[in-house]
Amino acid sequence: MGLSNRCEECGMVILRGYETVRVGETEDSPTRLLCIGCYNREMATHAGIDFQNPGFPAMRLADAEGKKHLFYFVTRLLGDWVVIEAHEENADPGYQFAVHGRPEEVQRLFHKLRGKIQRALTWQHIVEEDGRLTVCEDLVVRGIFAWDDETEGEQPLLVVDGKTVTWEEFGRILSTFEGWQFKIEIYDRSEER
């Protein structure tokens, strides 16, 4: 790893991109790359609060098919509230989850996030039947929108059940429902529905 993968405050080597924050004073000023620990210390000082950066251990959890998924956690202090994110390791793109709340609730929020992950891993939204992808019998598809390098952001990438689903694949899945109605509901990834 080169110097560009080091925190510019403490010098720590940063292993995962989601464990960093780029910080600048103004929109036009140069930015600094900070590890989450240094970023949270600066945010706590700025917000005038006492915040101890929690270090949650990685966790391996099984999905509906029994496959194990390894999650790493990162906590970001954002003024008077905090976000805890879970990122699946060694998966592209993999599962991602988040919860948010007050900094003094960080332990409760972590338990809430763990429960959210466990519930989500029991769901399966798209399955393969007779060589074709199809929607599971409850006819609900939950996922996230992600950046698609191939379209340079012109179209979002769909991530369902921790796996990439292209718009073409999703279109083929939906084509079996011609004449049916649908409802698209978009909400923050920290919410659970």
Secondary structure, DSSP 8 states (H G I E B T S, - for coil): --GGGB-TTT--B--SGGGEEEEESSTTS-EEEEEHHHHHHHHHHHHT----------EEEE-TTS-EEEEEEEEEEETTEEEEEEEETT-SS--EEEEEE-GGGHHHHHHHHHHHHHHHHH---EEEETTEEEE-TT----EEEE--GGGTTSS-EEEETTEEE-HHHHHHHHHTTTT---------TTS--
